[in-house]
C-alpha cells in the first residue's frame, strides 16, 4: 500500500519530521494523514487494502474522495467488496478517481458504472466555464448516484461547475 505519508507514520499515527514538514507546507493535508492512518491500521484485518496506491484524499461533507495513482483504479473496480470495506473503515461514502487525468476521465470515474454519452464545456460571458454531462436514458429512482453530490465534489476538488442532463426526460 502506498500513501501520501510514509508507511511507518501511517501505522503509528505519529508523523516523522519529513511528513510533518509536508503537512505544514501544504503538500499533504490532514485528510491525507487521517485516511492513510485508518487504512494502514485496517491492513491487518483486510490485506486486500494493500492494492491501494493513494495519491491524495479529500473530504467533501461526509464523503471521501480518494485520488489513486494512475493505473491502480481498475483492480478496485473489479472488487466492489473492497470498496465497501474502505467505506466501512472511513465511515463515509468513498468516491474513487485517478490522479493526473483529464476532466472527462474524472467524470467517468465519479459516475462509474453509469456510462457518459457526452461532455461539453461552455465558456460563460464572465470568463468562467460550465461543464455539461449528458447521461443516456432517463433519471429514475434507481439511478445509483447523487448528481448534486458529484457536482459539489467537482466544485470543491477541481473548481469545475457541472450540469447533469439526461437524454430523455
C-alpha positions, 0 to 999 in steps of 0.5 A: 500500500502506498500513501501520501505519508510514509508507511511507518507514520501511517501505522503509528499515527505519529508523523516523522519530521519529513511528513510533518514538514509536508503537512505544514507546507501544504503538500499533504493535508490532514485528510491525507494523514487521517485516511492513510492512518485508518487504512494502514491500521485496517491492513491487518484485518483486510490485506486486500487494502494493500492494492491501494496506491493513494495519491491524495484524499479529500473530504467533501461533507461526509464523503471521501474522495480518494485520488489513486495513482494512475493505473491502480483504479481498475483492480478496485473496480473489479472488487466492489467488496473492497470498496465497501470495506474502505467505506466501512473503515472511513465511515463515509461514502468513498468516491474513487478517481485517478490522479493526473487525468483529464476532466472527462476521465474524472467524470467517468470515474465519479459516475462509474458504472453509469456510462457518459454519452457526452461532455461539453464545456461552455465558456460563460460571458464572465470568463468562467466555464460550465461543464455539461454531462449528458447521461443516456436514458432517463433519471429514475429512482434507481439511478445509483448516484447523487448528481448534486453530490458529484457536482459539489465534489467537482466544485470543491476538488477541481473548481469545475461547475457541472450540469447533469442532463439526461437524454430523455426526460 
